[in-house]
Amino acid sequence: MIERPSARLILLDPQDRLFLFKVHNPAVYDPADPFHDPFWVLIGGMVDPGEDYAAAAVREAREETSLSVAGTVHWVWQRERVMQWRERKVLHRERFFLARAASVAVDTSGLDDREKSWTLDHRWWTADEIAASPERFEPVDLATRLKLLLRDGPPAEPITLS
């Protein structure tokens, strides 16, 4: 099975709003929870060979949104799961990092053609807006986890997501 190291950025603005992309690619899903409709996801992507996970998360934010990170990046969550990635199963090894955006001006012109084909929307969300929304978010318990991060700050050790 192919392994895919992935870095995700929990990117907050000064008002504690979280930046998310709305994506839709029915050929990419979790076989344990085969959801094929559009959903909201954190900035992120594959870690390049030899690249640090945190550096990859920051790079992805810059490439996908032109947003830069202000201050320290904290590794807060991790998970491994098998995903259906088009025609094959892939083991995703994900690390999630908490950071603050240096600005809120988003420019998605850096998305490549493949990313543009599945990206439907983007916006800044509060934890309460996520909790109240009928839409799907990834991770599915994002509202609860975000509220805990905002209340308690980064954990001493990364939390493993199920």
N, C-alpha and C positions, 0 to 999 in steps of 0.2 A: 504494500500500500504506500502511496506517495504521502510524504509528510509536508505540511505547509506551515512554517512559522509565521504567525500573524501578530501584528501590533495594532492595538486600538487606543484611541485617545478620547478620554472623557474631558472634553474641552469646555471650560466654563467662561462666561463673560463676567464683568464686574457685578452684574445683578444676579449671579448664580444661575443663569440660564445655560442650558446644555445645547451644543450644536449637534444636529443630526441630519443625515441624509435619508430621504425616502427612496427605497430601491425596489425593483421588481425584476427578477430573473427566475422564472419557474423551473429552470434546469439546475438551480442551486438551492439546496434545502437540507435540513437535518432529517435523516431517515427515521429517527426516533420520534420526531414531531413534524411530519411532512406538511408544512405550511407553504402554499404556493402563491399567496396573494401579496400585494405590496406591503412593506413594513419599514419602520424607521431604524436606522443603524448608526453606530458611532463612526467617526472618521477612522480610517485605518486601511491596512492591507498587508501584503507580504513583506517579510523581512528579507532583504537582499543577502546573499552569501557574505559572511564576514561582518555584517552590520549588527549593531547593538539594537535590541528591541525598542528601547526608549528613543534612540535616534531615528529608528524607522517610523515610529508613531509621529514624531515631530516633523519628519520629512514628508510623510503622507499628508499631514495637515497643510503644510506649505504648498505641496503639489496640487492637492485637490481643492483648496479653498483660498490660498494665498494668506492664510492666517498664520501668524507666528506665535510662539509660546513665550510668555513672560514668567521668569522665575523658574523654580524647581519643578521637575517632572517626577511624580511619585507612582511607583508600581503598586497597584492596589488590589487587582484581581487577576486570576489566571484560570484557564480551563483547557481541557483537551476533549475533542469530540470528533467523531467521524461525520463528515458531510458528503452529500452527493454533490459533486462539482461537475456539472454538465454530464459527461458520459462515464465518469469514474468516481470511486469513493476516495476521499482524501482525509487524512488525519490532520486536523487543525490543532496546532499548539498556539493558543492565544494568550497574550499578556495585555492587560488593560492598564493605562496610565492616566492619572489625574493631573491636569495642568490648567493654567489660566491663559486666556487669549490676550495678546498685547493690544488687539483692537477687535472690533466687531464687523468691519467691512469685509464681506465675503466676495470672492471672485472665483467662480468655478470654471473659468476658461482653461485651466490646466488639466481638467479631466481628459483622459484619452478617449478615443472613439468607443472602445469597449465599455468604459465606465459611463460615458454619456448615454449609451444605449440602455442601461438599466437604471440610471438615476432619474427619478421623476420630480424630486423637489428637495428643498433644504430649508431649515429654519432653526432658530433658537427657541428652546422649550424650557419652561420652569418644571420643577419636579411635580408640582401640583397639576400642571397642564397634562403632563404625561400620565399621571395617576387617573385623571378624569377622562382621558381620551379613550374612545372605543377602538382606536387603531392599535396595531401590533407593534411592539418594540423589541429590540434584541440587545441584550438579554431580555427575556420576557418579564422579569421582575425588576426592570430598570428603575422604575419610579421609587420603589422601596429601597433599592440599593443606593440610588442617588441621594435620597433623603438621609440615609445613614451617613454617607460620606460628608454631606453638608453639615450635619449635626456633630459628628465625631471627628472629622478629619480623616486623613489617610491612616489605615491600620499599620501596626508595627511590622507585620508580615503580610504578604499578599494573601487574600482570601481565595480559596478554590471554589469556583462556581460549579454547580451541578448541571 
